[in-house]
Amino acid sequence: MDREEIEHKIREIVAARTNSQKIFEISADDPLGTVGIDSLAFSWILADMENTFNFVMMGSDIMKLKTLTRAVDYVEQKMQK
């Protein structure tokens, strides 16, 4: 899976959990909080990412996922292991 596909999948996950298409309007470097993700939605987004990309996230890594760019970087790194 290439970088564009990963980003698109993450955008789809966020859109589904926030019931908003706003995620498709922001740049990859905008904070994810700008699309209205609350803590419950964020928890579900992380679980969906784990299921979609087939890896387990470490609790301490969650704070690294502040933008789409960082989330894509994180997923790429995890998928290489």
C-alpha positions, 0 to 999 in steps of 0.5 A: 500500500502506498502513501496516498492509499494510506492517507485516503484510508485514514481520511475515510476512517476519520470521516466515518467516525466523525460523520463529517466530510470535512477531513477531505477538505483539510491539508495533510499538515492541518491538525486533526482536531480541526475536523471535530474529533473528540476523545471517544471518536479518536479512540474509535479511529485508532481502533479502526486504524489498527484493524485496517492496517493490521498492527497494534498501536502503543499508547505512548504513540497516540500523541504523535498522530496530530496530523494526517502526515504524522499518521501516515508516517506512523502507519508506514513505519508500522507496516514496514516492521 
